[in-house]
Amino acid sequence: MIKNVCVFASSSNKLGEEYYKAASELGHLLGKNGMNIVYGGSRLGAMYACASAVKLSGGDIIGVMPQKIYDFGVGNPEDCAEFYLTEGMRERKAKMDELSDAVIALAGGFGTLEEISEMIVQKQLGYNSKPIIILNTGGFYNSLLGFFNNIIDENFAVRSAETLYYVASSPQEAVNYLQSYSSKNYSLSEKY
């Protein structure tokens, strides 16, 4: 059963309104459906829009933040049921992975790209079988998904790699996928 959903998202407060709206809608749906959020622990951007909506809808917030970022004064421990400080970003990702049953990437920058890429590779290599969802709000990830297809077309990954992640066009579709997900096992021969 999926209880804790790791959400990777932008910490920018300068995005188009549609990104905050999608983040809030996702948070509302997660909380309403008995799920909690594991997120970067700040009061910034789309990540906070999602987390605060989870809490307003009955879910818990679990924050994980590196000490260096916490020292900037952007931490949100007061809203969190659990709040973890880590030494750096690598430890943060490991803790978020440890605490979560599923992963959703909302629109984000280089950090979000790095985080979701690592989770896809972890699944590809059999370190987890968690559902991984890319929420493609307004086609934000179209170019990246095209690049993923190029990786496969040029034989840098096998065709079955497309099944490592799911692309959702709306928060409702993402939550529907979580509710219907069943773990799949990938043999090494499928991965390479």
Summary of the structure (lengths in Angstrom):
residues: 192
radius of gyration: 15.9
end to end distance: 29.2
largest distance: 48.0
contacts: 635
relative contact order: 0.16
helix: 50%
strand: 17%
